[in-house]
Amino acid sequence: SDPLDLGEALWITHWYPDEQWAKTITSKSLQALEELWQHGDFQESLNRRLAFREFGTTIGIQVNDKAGEIWKDRINEIHNLWLPHLYKRDKDISPVMFCTSLRPGVVSRHYLT
């Protein structure tokens, strides 16, 4: 249950909303993310977390229509937490993932419609 992998799964499945396999993976991914949140994985010390992995989560959640409203506040919390730390580690990918998470529509299937 890795946040980046779960976010990527949500991003992939949002392209196939009517496919049963995508519905199953979406449901399991959202359940796993909720368990990670409840377990406190997103509240651990920053030195035990990676910004780009969490932004992968927030991107997937934002483009997938099945993610619940509760995640909107959580995404804002994650963004606000990492903003002052974007260039402290993994500065080649974290800022890019952060910007994508701020504007996830560019990687959404709805972008050109």
Phi and psi restraints in degrees (value plus and minus 20) as a CYANA .aco file:
   2 ASP   PHI    -120.4   -80.4
   2 ASP   PSI     111.4   151.4
   3 PRO   PHI     -76.8   -36.8
   3 PRO   PSI     -60.3   -20.3
   4 LEU   PHI     -85.3   -45.3
   4 LEU   PSI     -65.7   -25.7
   5 ASP   PHI     -82.7   -42.7
   5 ASP   PSI     -60.4   -20.4
   6 LEU   PHI     -87.2   -47.2
   6 LEU   PSI     -60.0   -20.0
   7 GLY   PHI     -84.6   -44.6
   7 GLY   PSI     -61.0   -21.0
   8 GLU   PHI     -83.9   -43.9
   8 GLU   PSI     -59.3   -19.3
   9 ALA   PHI     -81.5   -41.5
   9 ALA   PSI     -61.3   -21.3
  10 LEU   PHI     -85.9   -45.9
  10 LEU   PSI     -57.0   -17.0
  11 TRP   PHI     -86.2   -46.2
  11 TRP   PSI     -66.6   -26.6
  12 ILE   PHI     -81.2   -41.2
  12 ILE   PSI     -66.9   -26.9
  13 THR   PHI     -89.6   -49.6
  13 THR   PSI     -41.5    -1.5
  14 HIS   PHI     -87.9   -47.9
  14 HIS   PSI     -37.8     2.2
  15 TRP   PHI     -95.4   -55.4
  15 TRP   PSI     -38.2     1.8
  16 TYR   PHI    -149.2  -109.2
  16 TYR   PSI      37.7    77.7
  17 PRO   PHI     -83.5   -43.5
  17 PRO   PSI     -42.1    -2.1
  18 ASP   PHI    -115.9   -75.9
  18 ASP   PSI     -24.8    15.2
  19 GLU   PHI    -102.9   -62.9
  19 GLU   PSI     115.5   155.5
  20 GLN   PHI     -81.7   -41.7
  20 GLN   PSI     -60.5   -20.5
  21 TRP   PHI     -81.0   -41.0
  21 TRP   PSI     -58.0   -18.0
  22 ALA   PHI     -89.1   -49.1
  22 ALA   PSI     -59.3   -19.3
  23 LYS   PHI     -81.9   -41.9
  23 LYS   PSI     -61.8   -21.8
  24 THR   PHI     -85.7   -45.7
  24 THR   PSI     -67.1   -27.1
  25 ILE   PHI     -85.2   -45.2
  25 ILE   PSI     -59.7   -19.7
  26 THR   PHI     -79.6   -39.6
  26 THR   PSI     -68.8   -28.8
  27 SER   PHI     -80.3   -40.3
  27 SER   PSI     -66.7   -26.7
  28 LYS   PHI     -86.8   -46.8
  28 LYS   PSI     -57.5   -17.5
  29 SER   PHI     -86.6   -46.6
  29 SER   PSI     -64.4   -24.4
  30 LEU   PHI     -84.8   -44.8
  30 LEU   PSI     -58.3   -18.3
  31 GLN   PHI     -84.0   -44.0
  31 GLN   PSI     -64.0   -24.0
  32 ALA   PHI     -84.4   -44.4
  32 ALA   PSI     -60.4   -20.4
  33 LEU   PHI     -84.7   -44.7
  33 LEU   PSI     -59.8   -19.8
  34 GLU   PHI     -82.9   -42.9
  34 GLU   PSI     -61.1   -21.1
  35 GLU   PHI     -83.1   -43.1
  35 GLU   PSI     -62.1   -22.1
  36 LEU   PHI     -81.5   -41.5
  36 LEU   PSI     -62.2   -22.2
  37 TRP   PHI     -83.6   -43.6
  37 TRP   PSI     -68.2   -28.2
  38 GLN   PHI     -85.1   -45.1
  38 GLN   PSI     -52.6   -12.6
  39 HIS   PHI     -92.7   -52.7
  39 HIS   PSI     -37.3     2.7
  40 GLY   PHI      77.1   117.1
  40 GLY   PSI      -8.7    31.3
  41 ASP   PHI     -80.2   -40.2
  41 ASP   PSI     -51.7   -11.7
  42 PHE   PHI    -107.7   -67.7
  42 PHE   PSI     -16.8    23.2
  43 GLN   PHI    -135.6   -95.6
  43 GLN   PSI     -18.6    21.4
  44 GLU   PHI     -87.1   -47.1
  44 GLU   PSI     147.4   187.4
  45 SER   PHI     -76.9   -36.9
  45 SER   PSI     123.3   163.3
  46 LEU   PHI     -80.6   -40.6
  46 LEU   PSI     -47.3    -7.3
  47 ASN   PHI     -93.4   -53.4
  47 ASN   PSI     -24.9    15.1
  48 ARG   PHI    -128.5   -88.5
  48 ARG   PSI     -12.8    27.2
  49 ARG   PHI    -149.9  -109.9
  49 ARG   PSI     142.7   182.7
  50 LEU   PHI    -145.7  -105.7
  50 LEU   PSI     105.2   145.2
  51 ALA   PHI     -77.6   -37.6
  51 ALA   PSI     -68.1   -28.1
  52 PHE   PHI     -83.5   -43.5
  52 PHE   PSI     -49.3    -9.3
  53 ARG   PHI     -88.7   -48.7
  53 ARG   PSI     -61.2   -21.2
  54 GLU   PHI     -91.7   -51.7
  54 GLU   PSI     -51.8   -11.8
  55 PHE   PHI     -89.5   -49.5
  55 PHE   PSI     -51.3   -11.3
  56 GLY   PHI     -79.7   -39.7
  56 GLY   PSI     -59.2   -19.2
  57 THR   PHI     -83.4   -43.4
  57 THR   PSI     -69.7   -29.7
  58 THR   PHI     -86.5   -46.5
  58 THR   PSI     -52.1   -12.1
  59 ILE   PHI     -85.4   -45.4
  59 ILE   PSI     -70.5   -30.5
  60 GLY   PHI     -79.5   -39.5
  60 GLY   PSI     -62.1   -22.1
  61 ILE   PHI     -83.4   -43.4
  61 ILE   PSI     -61.7   -21.7
  62 GLN   PHI     -91.8   -51.8
  62 GLN   PSI     -49.6    -9.6
  63 VAL   PHI    -108.9   -68.9
  63 VAL   PSI     -36.7     3.3
  64 ASN   PHI    -112.2   -72.2
  64 ASN   PSI     100.2   140.2
  65 ASP   PHI     -84.8   -44.8
  65 ASP   PSI     -36.3     3.7
  66 LYS   PHI    -104.6   -64.6
  66 LYS   PSI     -32.4     7.6
  67 ALA   PHI     -89.3   -49.3
  67 ALA   PSI     118.7   158.7
  68 GLY   PHI     -98.4   -58.4
  68 GLY   PSI     145.1   185.1
  69 GLU   PHI     -81.6   -41.6
  69 GLU   PSI     -47.7    -7.7
  70 ILE   PHI     -78.1   -38.1
  70 ILE   PSI     -48.0    -8.0
  71 TRP   PHI     -93.4   -53.4
  71 TRP   PSI     -39.1     0.9
  72 LYS   PHI     -80.0   -40.0
  72 LYS   PSI     -67.6   -27.6
  73 ASP   PHI     -86.1   -46.1
  73 ASP   PSI     -58.4   -18.4
  74 ARG   PHI     -84.5   -44.5
  74 ARG   PSI     -60.8   -20.8
  75 ILE   PHI     -83.0   -43.0
  75 ILE   PSI     -64.5   -24.5
  76 ASN   PHI     -79.8   -39.8
  76 ASN   PSI     -60.1   -20.1
  77 GLU   PHI     -82.3   -42.3
  77 GLU   PSI     -64.1   -24.1
  78 ILE   PHI     -84.6   -44.6
  78 ILE   PSI     -65.6   -25.6
  79 HIS   PHI     -78.4   -38.4
  79 HIS   PSI     -70.1   -30.1
  80 ASN   PHI     -83.7   -43.7
  80 ASN   PSI     -55.6   -15.6
  81 LEU   PHI     -85.3   -45.3
  81 LEU   PSI     -65.5   -25.5
  82 TRP   PHI    -103.8   -63.8
  82 TRP   PSI     -41.4    -1.4
  83 LEU   PHI     -69.2   -29.2
  83 LEU   PSI     -67.9   -27.9
  84 PRO   PHI     -93.6   -53.6
  84 PRO   PSI     -25.1    14.9
  85 HIS   PHI    -137.9   -97.9
  85 HIS   PSI      -8.6    31.4
  86 LEU   PHI     -78.4   -38.4
  86 LEU   PSI     -54.0   -14.0
  87 TYR   PHI    -124.7   -84.7
  87 TYR   PSI      -5.7    34.3
  88 LYS   PHI    -106.1   -66.1
  88 LYS   PSI     -46.0    -6.0
  89 ARG   PHI    -174.6  -134.6
  89 ARG   PSI     127.8   167.8
  90 ASP   PHI      31.1    71.1
  90 ASP   PSI      25.1    65.1
  91 LYS   PHI     -90.7   -50.7
  91 LYS   PSI     -24.9    15.1
  92 ASP   PHI    -104.9   -64.9
  92 ASP   PSI     -43.8    -3.8
  93 ILE   PHI    -138.9   -98.9
  93 ILE   PSI     -54.0   -14.0
  94 SER   PHI     -78.6   -38.6
  94 SER   PSI     -66.6   -26.6
  95 PRO   PHI     -83.4   -43.4
  95 PRO   PSI     -55.7   -15.7
  96 VAL   PHI     -86.8   -46.8
  96 VAL   PSI     -65.1   -25.1
  97 MET   PHI     -85.3   -45.3
  97 MET   PSI     -57.3   -17.3
  98 PHE   PHI     -81.4   -41.4
  98 PHE   PSI     -69.0   -29.0
  99 CYS   PHI     -81.3   -41.3
  99 CYS   PSI     -60.5   -20.5
 100 THR   PHI     -83.6   -43.6
 100 THR   PSI     -59.3   -19.3
 101 SER   PHI     -87.4   -47.4
 101 SER   PSI     -51.6   -11.6
 102 LEU   PHI     -89.3   -49.3
 102 LEU   PSI     -51.2   -11.2
 103 ARG   PHI    -150.7  -110.7
 103 ARG   PSI      45.5    85.5
 104 PRO   PHI     -89.8   -49.8
 104 PRO   PSI     -32.0     8.0
 105 GLY   PHI     -78.9   -38.9
 105 GLY   PSI     -46.8    -6.8
 106 VAL   PHI     -88.7   -48.7
 106 VAL   PSI     -36.9     3.1
 107 VAL   PHI    -133.2   -93.2
 107 VAL   PSI      -2.1    37.9
 108 SER   PHI    -117.9   -77.9
 108 SER   PSI     129.6   169.6
 109 ARG   PHI     -85.6   -45.6
 109 ARG   PSI     -38.4     1.6
 110 HIS   PHI    -106.5   -66.5
 110 HIS   PSI     -23.5    16.5
 111 TYR   PHI     -78.4   -38.4
 111 TYR   PSI     -63.0   -23.0
 112 LEU   PHI    -114.6   -74.6
 112 LEU   PSI     -15.5    24.5
